[in-house]
């Protein structure tokens, strides 16, 4: 970045292109991460509901830990438009257009990161629910049934 001391630093076209590539790479990586997190969440939810079924009618879903059905997913936060950028105009310089594109990519990366955090939270909640159900099943199998210990 060059700065002549009289205004904001000048950014070369190469630097802008590199920033755009980095933003696009970060966005793609977050999309892949979120896809894997969604798949992991679906697997955990399948396991949770399977444990509930295997436990029989005496094992109830954990009310303190809301777990969505396997095919239900948390809603991704909607991206918020960058209001700091001026509106596009026909006399935009290539640099201003690149800045606008980078700002849009930053908004997308932020939205994906928020979704990522929500997915991780969902995974943790589901994992805690699975642990609670396992503990309940274990305690039920240890209780004497008609005077005989279950094995």
C-alpha positions, 0 to 999 in steps of 0.5 A, a space after each residue: 500500500 502506498 500512502 503519500 500522506 495526503 489521503 487514504 493509501 493507494 491500493 494497486 490492482 494486483 493487491 485488490 485482485 489478491 484481496 478478492 482471491 483471499 475473500 473468495 477462498 475464505 468464503 469457499 472454505 467456510 461453505 465447505 466447513 458448514 456443509 461438513 458441520 451440517 452433515 455431522 449435525 444430521 448424523 448426531 441427530 439420527 443417533 439421538 433419535 435412534 437412542 430414544 427409540 432403543 431406550 423404549 418408552 421409559 426414555 424421554 427426550 431431554 427437555 432442557 436440550 432442544 434437539 431438532 429432528 434430523 431433517 430440521 436445520 437451524 436457520 442461517 443468519 441473513 447477511 447484512 449489507 455493508 451500509 458503509 459503501 457508497 451506492 454503485 454509480 456509472 462513473 465508478 473507478 475499477 478500484 471502487 468496484 473492486 472495493 464494493 466486491 470485496 465488501 460484499 465478500 466480507 459480508 458473505 464471509 461474516 454470514 457464513 462464520 455466524 452460520 458456522 458458529 450456530 452449527 457448532 452450537 447445534 452440534 454441542 447441544 445435540 451431543 449433550 442431549 445424546 450424553 443425557 439419553 445414554 446416561 438415562 438408559 444406563 440408569 434404567 438398565 441398572 435399576 432392579 426389575 421385579 427384584 432382579 438386576 437387569 444386565 
